[in-house]
Amino acid sequence: MRYAEMTENICTNIAECDDPGFAAEMGWVSLPDGLGIGDALENGNWTRSESKTELGPPPVAEPPWKPLEDRILFLEQQMSAMTVNAGAF
């Protein structure tokens, strides 16, 4: 379940938690879907922040690794350079 960390009735952080007791101990309040940071809670009623910009889904990032063939080629080049440099001594 999503919970809001509140500062002066404004959601300042969002937490995921499966333990309602822990959430209550932390002072978090249940956060309905579609609401988030910057939204306000007063007298049990949520108000969506006017200044929010809909960002849409995050862009799909390229994986941080290269294809296996590229990594093998890189390692072969490194090993070759080490072999050539080892003969220089």
Secondary structure as GFF3:
##gff-version 3
##sequence-region A 1 89
A	DSSP	beta_strand	2	7	.	.	.	ID=ss1
A	DSSP	beta_strand	10	16	.	.	.	ID=ss2
A	DSSP	alpha_helix	20	26	.	.	.	ID=ss3
A	DSSP	beta_strand	29	30	.	.	.	ID=ss4
A	DSSP	beta_strand	40	42	.	.	.	ID=ss5
A	DSSP	beta_strand	45	47	.	.	.	ID=ss6
A	DSSP	alpha_helix	68	86	.	.	.	ID=ss7
###
